Amino acid sequence: MTSVMHSVDQRTQLAGHNRLELLLFRLSGRQRFGINVFKIQEVVHCPPLTQIPHSHAVVRGVATMRGKTIPVIDLGMAIGRSPVEDISNCFMIVAEYNRSTQGFLVGGVERIVNLNWEEILPPPKGSGKESYLTAVTRFENELIEIIDVEKVLAEVCHPPTEVSQELAGNIEDKIRQQHVLVVDDSSVARNQVRRTLEQIGVGCSLTDNGRGALKLLREWADNDDPKLEHLAAVVSDIEMPEMDGYTLTTEIRRDPRLAELYVMLHTSLSGTFNNAMVVKVGANHFIPKFKPDELAQAVVDRIKQFVEEKGY
């Protein structure tokens, strides 16, 4: 497994060029799945697990990794498939999502593949709201499924979604009159942001990838849509099918009609890495997922600045 993970920490040069690398793995059957290498800290044979009473059914226990105790989730069980039967003979992908580290049990790990985000497509329309897919791609004539890990974690960990009353109750009317564009391929993450904005009274439009967001912005510009005039911020995920958040930011900066838009990258990827990429692609701010008060405060602060700039 060392060979599979060799030099993962040097892969960051792909970012900003609409490219990514996926680690391919299997659960309990032949179907192959993928996870972005940037999320991964290490891949190991599953260590001994300690059972936790009253934990979620898909949490098979906790493991101690480099002095840190992390929950270990059976990824197959979490998406409604068969559980791992022999824990001692499976692998654990240690990954960081939304500021926390988890282990994901998988049946087998294969290889890393280099792809363009344009090759990563939204899941089939018939997948439905209950689907755990956030995207699909093809490799070696096979369909690779990319799991909506944020949906899995929301169901297992139940992160807070409420904005504090102290913050929500002190929003000026002129802030509530502005607009935000939300871009995220995960339906769970998209709704988390929407719900946060609703609680502070800020209206928003929703799109599920960078290409769709860019198309919408250009349509607003072509038609002199008032939403563009009142667009205080674009809050965008980074990992998205067809066009990632870095490329979206770059394209916004290239269009004279959109170039001055405020872009806030809101992502579960590594904070240290993204702070550098914010500068590289010309984004205005980076905020890691997901704390409702932190996101709400960042949006409020930006809208206050926007209102002052516009003289509203």
C-alpha positions in Angstrom: 0.0 0.0 0.0 3.0 2.3 0.4 3.4 2.3 -3.3 -0.2 3.3 -3.9 0.1 6.3 -1.5 3.7 7.3 -2.5 4.1 11.0 -2.9 0.4 11.8 -2.4 1.4 15.0 -0.6 3.1 16.2 -3.8 -0.1 15.9 -6.0 -1.3 19.4 -5.3 0.2 20.8 -8.5 -2.9 19.3 -10.3 -5.2 21.7 -8.4 -6.2 24.8 -10.3 -5.9 23.0 -13.6 -9.4 21.3 -13.4 -7.7 18.0 -12.6 -7.8 15.5 -9.8 -6.5 12.1 -8.8 -8.8 9.4 -7.5 -7.9 6.5 -5.3 -9.9 3.5 -6.7 -11.3 1.0 -4.2 -13.9 -1.7 -3.9 -16.5 -2.4 -1.1 -17.9 -5.9 -1.0 -18.5 -6.5 -4.7 -17.0 -5.9 -8.2 -18.1 -2.2 -8.4 -15.3 0.2 -8.2 -15.5 3.5 -6.3 -13.3 6.6 -6.1 -12.2 9.1 -3.5 -10.1 12.3 -4.1 -6.5 11.7 -3.1 -6.4 15.2 -1.5 -8.8 13.9 1.2 -6.6 11.0 2.2 -4.1 10.9 5.0 -3.1 7.2 4.7 -4.3 3.8 3.7 -3.6 0.8 6.0 -4.7 -2.7 6.7 -7.5 -2.3 9.3 -6.0 -2.2 12.8 -7.7 -3.7 15.8 -10.9 -1.8 16.6 -12.4 -1.0 20.0 -16.2 -1.2 20.1 -18.1 1.8 21.3 -21.5 1.2 23.1 -24.5 2.9 21.6 -22.6 4.1 18.5 -24.2 4.3 15.1 -24.7 1.0 13.4 -22.3 1.7 10.6 -19.5 2.7 13.1 -17.6 -0.6 13.5 -15.4 0.9 16.3 -12.6 3.3 16.9 -8.9 2.9 16.0 -5.9 4.6 17.5 -3.7 6.1 14.7 -0.6 8.0 15.6 -1.8 8.9 19.0 -5.3 10.0 17.8 -8.5 8.0 18.3 -10.7 8.1 15.1 -14.2 6.5 14.4 -14.1 3.8 11.8 -17.2 3.7 9.4 -18.1 0.7 7.3 -18.6 2.6 4.1 -20.5 -0.3 2.4 -23.0 -0.4 5.3 -23.3 3.4 5.3 -24.6 3.5 1.7 -26.9 0.5 2.0 -24.6 -2.3 0.8 -23.2 -5.4 2.5 -20.9 -4.8 5.5 -17.3 -5.9 5.5 -17.3 -9.4 6.9 -13.7 -10.0 7.8 -12.4 -6.8 9.4 -8.9 -8.3 9.8 -8.6 -8.7 6.0 -9.8 -5.4 4.8 -8.4 -1.9 4.4 -9.0 1.4 6.1 -8.9 4.7 4.2 -8.0 7.4 6.7 -9.4 10.7 5.4 -10.1 14.2 6.5 -13.6 15.6 5.8 -15.1 18.7 7.4 -12.4 19.3 9.9 -12.5 15.8 11.3 -10.6 12.6 10.6 -12.4 9.3 10.0 -11.5 5.8 8.9 -13.5 4.2 6.1 -13.5 0.4 5.9 -13.3 -0.9 2.3 -12.9 -4.4 0.8 -9.9 -3.6 -1.3 -7.8 -0.7 -2.6 -6.4 -0.7 -6.1 -4.6 2.3 -7.6 -4.5 6.1 -8.2 -5.8 7.5 -11.5 -5.3 11.0 -12.9 -8.4 12.5 -14.4 -9.8 15.8 -15.7 -12.8 17.2 -13.8 -14.6 17.3 -17.1 -14.5 13.5 -17.1 -16.3 13.6 -13.7 -20.0 13.7 -14.4 -23.1 14.2 -12.3 -24.8 11.0 -11.3 -27.6 9.7 -13.6 -30.8 11.6 -13.3 -32.6 8.4 -12.2 -30.4 8.1 -9.1 -33.0 9.9 -6.9 -32.7 11.8 -3.7 -31.7 8.6 -1.7 -28.7 8.0 -3.8 -25.3 8.2 -2.2 -23.5 9.2 -5.4 -22.1 12.7 -5.9 -20.6 11.9 -9.3 -19.5 9.2 -11.7 -16.7 8.7 -14.2 -15.5 6.0 -16.6 -12.1 4.2 -16.4 -11.0 1.1 -18.2 -14.5 0.8 -19.7 -16.0 0.6 -16.2 -18.3 3.0 -14.4 -16.6 4.4 -11.3 -18.9 5.7 -8.6 -17.9 8.6 -6.4 -19.7 8.5 -3.0 -21.2 11.6 -1.4 -19.2 11.2 1.8 -20.7 14.4 3.2 -24.1 12.8 3.1 -22.7 9.7 4.9 -21.2 11.8 7.6 -24.3 14.0 8.0 -26.3 10.8 8.7 -23.8 9.2 11.0 -22.4 12.2 12.9 -25.4 14.7 12.8 -23.4 17.9 12.6 -25.1 21.1 14.0 -27.1 23.0 11.4 -28.6 25.8 13.4 -27.2 29.4 13.5 -27.0 30.8 17.0 -29.9 33.0 17.9 -27.5 35.8 18.9 -26.2 35.9 15.3 -29.4 35.3 13.5 -31.3 37.8 15.5 -29.1 40.8 14.7 -29.2 41.0 10.9 -30.0 44.4 9.3 -32.6 44.6 6.6 -30.2 45.9 4.0 -28.1 42.7 4.5 -31.2 40.6 4.0 -31.9 42.3 0.6 -28.7 41.0 -1.0 -28.1 37.7 -2.8 -25.6 34.8 -2.7 -24.9 32.1 -5.3 -24.3 28.7 -3.7 -22.3 26.1 -5.8 -21.9 22.5 -4.4 -22.4 19.1 -6.0 -23.4 17.5 -2.7 -27.1 17.9 -2.1 -26.5 17.6 1.7 -23.8 20.3 1.6 -25.9 22.5 -0.7 -28.9 22.4 1.7 -26.7 23.0 4.7 -25.5 26.3 3.2 -29.0 27.2 2.0 -30.4 26.5 5.5 -27.7 28.7 7.0 -28.5 31.6 4.7 -32.2 31.2 5.3 -31.6 31.6 9.1 -29.9 35.0 8.5 -32.5 36.0 6.0 -30.3 36.0 2.9 -31.7 34.8 -0.4 -29.7 32.4 -2.6 -29.6 30.6 -5.9 -28.3 27.0 -6.0 -26.2 25.2 -8.6 -24.5 21.8 -8.4 -21.2 22.4 -10.2 -18.9 25.1 -11.5 -20.0 24.8 -15.1 -23.6 25.4 -14.2 -22.7 28.3 -12.0 -20.6 30.0 -14.7 -23.5 29.5 -17.2 -26.0 31.1 -14.8 -23.7 34.0 -14.0 -23.2 34.7 -17.7 -26.9 34.5 -18.3 -27.5 37.1 -15.6 -24.8 39.3 -17.2 -26.3 38.9 -20.7 -29.8 39.8 -19.4 -28.9 42.5 -16.9 -30.6 40.4 -14.3 -30.9 42.4 -11.0 -29.7 39.3 -9.1 -26.2 40.0 -10.5 -26.4 43.6 -9.2 -27.2 42.4 -5.7 -24.9 39.3 -5.8 -22.8 39.9 -2.7 -20.9 36.6 -2.9 -20.4 33.3 -4.7 -20.0 30.5 -2.1 -18.5 27.6 -3.9 -17.3 24.1 -3.1 -14.0 23.0 -4.8 -14.6 19.4 -5.7 -17.3 19.2 -8.3 -18.0 17.3 -11.5 -17.4 19.0 -14.9 -15.7 22.1 -13.4 -14.1 22.5 -10.0 -14.2 25.5 -7.8 -10.7 26.6 -8.6 -11.5 26.6 -12.3 -14.8 28.4 -11.7 -12.9 31.1 -9.9 -10.4 31.5 -12.7 -13.2 31.7 -15.3 -15.0 34.4 -13.2 -11.8 36.4 -13.1 -11.4 36.1 -16.9 -14.9 37.6 -17.7 -14.8 41.4 -17.4 -18.5 41.4 -16.4 -17.9 39.1 -13.5 -14.3 39.7 -12.6 -15.1 41.8 -9.5 -17.4 39.2 -7.9 -16.5 38.1 -4.4 -15.7 34.3 -4.4 -15.7 32.4 -1.1 -14.4 28.8 -1.4 -16.2 26.6 1.1 -14.8 23.1 1.2 -14.0 20.0 3.2 -10.4 19.9 1.7 -7.3 20.8 3.7 -7.2 24.3 5.1 -3.5 24.8 4.8 -3.5 23.8 1.1 -6.5 25.9 0.2 -5.2 29.1 1.8 -2.4 28.9 -0.8 -4.8 28.1 -3.6 -7.0 31.1 -2.7 -4.2 33.4 -3.7 -3.3 31.3 -6.8 -6.7 31.3 -8.4 -7.8 34.7 -7.2 -10.5 33.8 -4.7 -11.3 36.2 -1.9 -11.7 33.9 1.0 -11.5 30.3 2.1 -13.7 28.7 4.8 -13.6 25.0 5.7 -16.8 23.1 6.1 -19.0 23.1 8.0 -19.9 25.3 11.0 -23.1 27.3 10.6 -22.1 30.3 12.7 -18.7 30.6 11.1 -20.2 30.5 7.6 -23.1 32.8 8.6 -20.6 35.3 10.1 -18.4 35.2 7.0 -21.4 35.9 4.8 -22.7 38.7 7.0 -19.2 40.4 7.1 -19.0 40.2 3.3 -22.4 41.6 2.8 -21.7 44.5 5.1 -18.7 45.3 3.0 -20.7 44.9 -0.2 -23.4 47.2 1.0 -20.9 49.8 1.9 -19.2 49.5 -1.5 -22.6 49.9 -3.3 -23.8 52.7 -1.1 -27.1 50.9 -0.3 
